[in-house]
């Protein structure tokens, strides 16, 4: 469900330009899907192997390159297309990355932005114009562009599609409610740093009272019989959003980025795992209205997103932890709002590229900080990419104000300081956390590398 960030696109451009002259990829086997996953999905290696043989192969490659150029303004030589068509599986050499290498690419994107090589990314959410927002009636009437939220598939050529299918389990009405409320939650979170005189300062009108923060609004819902629930969820990131209907039915192309963990086994082997995406899931249920949201640091925005808008493919697996409800869930949502406000403010103040994505952290970092602030373990998420020097000054500044949220900011600082930095190398918790990303049922994994990684992890436990 993750879109390709512009910083990652910068990396792909470098990969494509440097592609010429490499031997056939040694990573074809790494991406080969195992049964039963290969019955319902297509491996990325198979997709790349078959692409050059298709009459529309060139059109497919050109479409992907145009998407890169639209984001980065980097011109890719025409000869690269010919090389990719002839040796397409060589691209797999560059979809297997170390934590340090991936972190470096994200930081390099900031350097490119600061030097004027690439433009800034718009990380602002749309806004619900009405304030106060009348809840719940305005969820059905607020003027928002739903095309910004509903995922779609776009035909590229040769039975290949890019994007994501909209799940048939979510109605258009429910999608609208979820989308509107994600914007309302983000606007109430923005109030944390805004003056009440600011034109963007927002209110929610509910049951005759006005609310300008998420905690008070959600407590009012609880007092009127609503249910508020949150839990942590994670799965392998579907990186490019590739699909094919070459056999007459739509199938996902299993396209993760593989992470070299640096955790070494015997004979020089290294645990290699698909990168995961994590998010806090939020379900709020009333008698006549309900809505679902997600929260995480995304590659184009940081905050609350509409829930139930994407399907999770079976090859992505799924893990779940820390189910919370009632006032405990409200507290977690409050912390989410404060974390996003601090981190977006810090990124803006430092003029970071793409809202600081990959530098101030990624989805896993943001979710783990909330975990730690709530006093629960953060042992399910890996890897962490936070560079603490970009966010700690903003937290310290808010602590120095000694306002009503003084203890909250102290808790946030403690969480940030205790978070491991996997991009720097292995650490005492990396094996436990990397192993926790293996979440497929019945010990049936899509790739051989997952089995191999478990053997390496077990060797450390046994010793």
N, C-alpha and C positions, 0 to 999 in steps of 0.2 A: 503494500500500500504506500510505500515511500516513493515520492517523486525523486528524480535525479537532480540533486542540487547543482547549481552552477559551478561550485567549486569542484565537484566530482566531474562535471563536464570538462572543466579545464584539464583535469588529469587525463580524461579520455582523449582529448585533442592531442596532448603530448604523446600519449600512447600511439595514436594513429600515425602521427608524423614520424615517430621513431620506429615504426613497425617494419620497414623494409629490411630484408636481409636476414631475418631470424629463421631458424629451422622450425620444422613442424612442432607444434606445442606438445610438451610432455604432460600437460594437465588435462588432456582429453579424458583419461581414466578417472581423474579426480571429480569431474563433473558428470560422469556417467550415472544415470539413475538406476537404482536397484528395484527389483520387484517388491511390493506391488505398485510402487509409485510410477514406474515406467509405463504402466497400463493407462494411467489417467493424465499423465503429463509427459512432456518432451524434455530431454536433457539439453542443456545449453550447448554441449559439445556436438550432439547430433544435429541441432539446429544450424550451427555454424558449418558443419561438414556438408550439409545438404544445400546450403544457401548458394554457393558458387555454381551449382549445377542447374539452378533454376533460371528460366529466361528473364525473370524479373529481379534477379539477384542484384543487378546494378541499381535498379530503382529503389530496392530496399536499403542498400548501403547509402545511397544518396539522400534518402529521406532522413535516415538517422543522422547523417552529417549536417544536413540543413538545420535540424533541431539543435545541434551543438553550436552551429554558427549563429543562430538566432539568439542564443544565450550569451555567447562570449565575444562575438564579432571577430573571431579568429578564422582566417581563411585556410582551408585544408587543400593541399595540392590534389589535382585530379589523379595523379599517378597512385596516390594512396588507395583510391577505390580499386584500381586494378590489382594491387597487391593483396587487398583484403578479399577480393573475389577469388584469387588464386590460392591463397593460404589463409583462409578465414579463421581456422582454429588457432592460429598464432595469437589471436586476441586474448585467448585464455591465459597466456603468459602474464597478462597485466590485470587480470581480475582476481589474482591471488596476492594479497598484500599483508605486510606486517603492520602491527599497531603503530609502530614508530613511523613507518613509511606513509601510512594513511594520514596520521596526524600531521606529518610534514607537508603533505599535499594540501591539506586544508589551510595550514599557515601560509604556504606559498601563494594560495589564492588571495589572501589578505595583502601580501606584498605586491601581487599583480594589480590589485585594486588600488592600493595606495600610490602606485606608480602611474596609474591612469591606463593600464593595459586592458582592464576589463571594467565594465560599469557595475554600479551597486545593484543589488537585488532588492526589489520592493518586498519588505517583510511585514507590512502593515495589513492587518485584517480589514475587511470591509466593515462598515458601521451600520447599525440600525439607527435611522435618523430620528425616530420619535423619542423624546425624553420629556416627562417620564414615560417609561415603557409600561403599558398596562398588561399585567400578567394575570391570567393566561391568554386573554382575548387577542392580544397583538401578535401572538405566535402564528396566527393564521392570516394576518393582514399586513404585517410589516413588509414594506417594499424592498425586497432583496433579490438579487440576480441568482437564481438557483443553478444556473449553468456553471457558476463558480464552485459549486459543491457536489453536483451529481457527477460521478465518474462515468466516463464513456470509453468506448473502443474506437480507434481510428484505423481504417484499412490502409496498409502500407503497400502491399503487393505480394503476390505469390502466396496467398492465403495467410499472410502474416498481419497481425494487428498489434498496435501499441495502446497502452492505457489500462483501464481496469473495468470489469463489468459491474454494473449496479446490481446488488443482490435482490432477488425476487421476494425475499422475506421482509423487505422494508417498503412500505407504501410511500408514494410521493408526498402525501400529507405528513406522515411521520418524519420523512426526510426534511421537509420544510421546518417543522417544529424543532427538530434537532439542530438544524443549521442556524435558525434564528437565536435559539438559546445559547449556542456556542458564542455568538457575537455578543449577546447580552452579558454573559459571564466574563468575556474578555474586556468589555467596557467597564464593568464594575471593578475588575482587577486593575485597570488603568487608573481608576480613581485614587489608588494608593499613593501615587506620586503627583496627582493633579490638584490644583487649587479649586475650591468650589466655584470660583469665578471663571474658571476655564470653560470655553464653549464646548469642549468635549466631555465635561464632567457629566456623568449619567446617573439616572435614578430609575428604580423599578417601583411601580405603583401596584401594590397587592393588598386586597382586602381592606382598602381605605387608608393604608399607610404607605409612606415613601421610604425606600431603602437605597442606600448608596454604597453598600458593601455586601459581599457574598455571604459572610457569616450571619449577619442579621436577617438577610432575606431567607436563607435556608433554614434558620431556626424558626422563622415565622411559618414556613411550610411545615416543618415538623410539628409545630404546635397546632396546626390545622389538620393533622392526620396524614400528611404526606410521608412517604418513605424515601430516605436518602441512603444510597449504598455505593461504595467504591471498592475496587479491587485492582491489583496489579496483574497485567497480562503481557506476555511476550511471545514472539514467534520469529522465525527466520524472515528477514526482509526480502520481499519480492522486488528486486533492485530496479529492473528496467520496465517491468510491466509488459512482457511479451506473450502473445497468444497466437495459436495457429488453429485453423480448422481444415488442415490438409487431409484429414481422414473423414471429413463430413461432420465432425463434432468439435466444438471449441475446447481446446486443451491449453493449459498453461505451459509456458516454457520455463523450466526451473532455472532461474538466473541469479543465484545469490553471489555476493562477493565472499570469497573464502579468506579467512583470517589466519595468518601464521601467528600462533600464540606465543612462540618463543619457549614453550614448555617442551623440553626435549626428552625423548625416550632413548631406548637402546639403539646402537648402530647409527646414530645421528638422525634418527627419525624425529619429526616435530609434529606435535598435535596441531591439526588444521581443522577449523570449524567454520560453518557458514555464519556470516554476520547476522545478528538478531536486531529486531525492532521491539521496543517496549513502550508501554503506555499505561496510564491510570485510566480505568474504565469507571464511568460515573452513570448510575441509573437513578433517576428521580421519578417517583410514581405517585400520582394522585388518583382521585376517583374517576375523573373524566379526561385527564391529560397526563401524559408521561413523556419523558424525553431521555435520551442517552447521549453522553458526551465522552470524549477522550481528551487526555491531557499529556503533553510531552513537549520537549524541545525538538521541533521539526526543522527540515532543511530550508524552509522558506518562512516559517513563522514559529513563534514560541507561545504556547498557551492551550486554550480549549478548542477542540475541533468537534464537529458533529459525529456522533457514533452511528454504528450500524450502516455505514455507507460503502463498505468494502467487504468482499468475501476473503477469507483466509484459506488459501489452497492447502490441500492435505500434505504436500511435501514441506510446507512451512512449519508444521508442528504447532504446538500451543502449550504454554505454561501459565499457571495462575497461582496467585498467592495473596495473602493479607486482605481477606474479605473484612470490610468494616461497614458499620451501619450506624444510623441515628447520629448523635452528637459527635461521635468519634469520626464518622465520615465527613461531617461538616468541618471538623478541625483539619482533616487532611486536605479538603478542598481549599480552605483558607490558606494553608501553607503553600499549596500549588500556586495560588494567586500571588502571594508574596514572593515566591521564588521567581516566577516569570517576570514580575515587575522589577526585581533587583537585577536579574540577568539581562533583560532587554535594556534597562537603563545603563548598565555597565557597558554593554556592547555599543550602544549609541554614543556614550561619552567617549569611548576609545576609538570611534569611527571604524569598528570592525566590519568586515565583509559578511554579507548574508546573515546579519543579526548575530554574528559571533559563532555560527554553527561550526562545530569541529574544533573551535578554539576555546570557547567557554564550556564546551561539552557537546553531547549529542543526546538522543532520547534516553539512553541508559543512565547517563549522569543525572539528568533532571529528575527522573523517577527515583533514583537512589537517594538523592538529597531529601526528597519528601519522606521516603522510608525512614531515614535516619532521624529526621526531625520528629517523626511519629514514634520513635523509640523501638522500631522493629528492625530486623536484620536486613542488610542489603546484599545478600549472598546469592541472588538469582541472576544478577545482571553482569554482563561482560561483553566487550571491554569498555573502560572509562577513558575519555579523552580530554578531560578538563585541564586547562592551563590556569592554575589558581590565581596567578598574578593579575589576571584580567578582571576578576570579580571580587577578590577579597577587599580591595580598597573601597568599593562601593558599599559592601556590607559594614566595614569598619566606620565609614562615614555615617551610616544610619545608626549604628550603635552609639556613636558620639553624640547624637541628638538627644539620647535618653528620653524618648517619647514613650507613648503607651505600648509600643511594639518593641521596646528595648530587649526584653527576654526572648522574643521570637527571633530577632536578628542575631542574638547570641547563639541560639540553637542552630540557626542556619550557618553561622560561621563555623561552629563545631562540626556540623555535618560536612561542610565543604573541606575543612582541614583534614578530616579523617578519611576522605574518599581516596582510594588508591588511584594512581596515575599509570594505567596500563601501557600508555604510549612510551613510558620511560623504561619499560622492561618488566620482567616477572616480579612478583611480590608475594607475601605470605598467603594472600587470599585468592590469588588468580586461579589456582587449580580448582578449588571448590566452586568458584563462580563460573568458570568456563564449563565445568562439568554440568552445572545447573541449566545451561542453555540447551542441553540435550533433552528434549521434551516430547519425543514421539511415543505413541502408545505401543505397548507390548514389545518394547526393545526392538522395534522394526524401523530401521533408519533408511533414509533415501540415498545416502552416499557411503561408500566404504570408508571414507576418511573419518566419519563419525565413530564407527566401530574401532578404528585404529586409535583415535584420540582417547576413547574410553580405556583401552588397554594401557596407554601411557599414564592416564590419571590414576588407574588402579595400582600401577607399579609404585607410585609415590605413597599411596595409602598403605600398601602392604609393607613398604619399607619404613 
